[in-house]
Amino acid sequence: MQAIQKLYSHGFNNIELSYDNFSYYLKRGAGLKELMKEVMENIHSFNLNVDVAHLPYGEEIRLAMDPNKLLNVVRDFEIWFKFYSEIGVNLA
């Protein structure tokens, strides 16, 4: 998570997490849980505050319109809410 480390080294204590950053790594084969763990470790090790974090959008929201996929989308969002809660996000 070089971006988080760079923000810290430049004196930023409060950050915003974009879903686009997660999406970038997920499309390249990163596992969501491992990615979340790495982000969490960086945030905690640098004692950063996450003021805002963005939830998945786009395709994830379109899937929720299908009654057969809605439950899976809700479960995916539960993972994000739990993660954001664990890193102390103020606004999602």
Residue pairs with C-beta under 8 A, 6 or more apart in sequence:
1 38
1 39
1 42
3 21
4 15
4 39
4 42
4 43
4 46
4 48
5 42
5 46
7 15
7 48
8 46
8 48
12 48
13 47
13 48
13 49
14 48
14 49
14 50
14 51
15 43
15 48
15 49
15 50
15 51
16 50
16 51
16 52
16 53
16 54
17 39
17 50
17 52
17 53
17 54
17 89
18 54
19 54
19 55
19 56
19 57
20 54
22 32
22 35
23 56
25 35
26 32
26 35
32 79
36 79
36 83
39 87
40 83
40 86
40 87
42 48
43 50
43 87
44 87
49 88
49 90
50 84
50 87
50 88
50 89
50 90
51 89
51 90
51 91
52 89
52 90
52 91
52 92
53 84
53 87
53 89
53 91
53 92
54 92
55 77
55 80
55 92
56 76
56 77
56 80
60 73
60 76
61 73
63 69
63 70
63 72
63 73
64 70
64 73
64 74
80 92
81 92
84 92
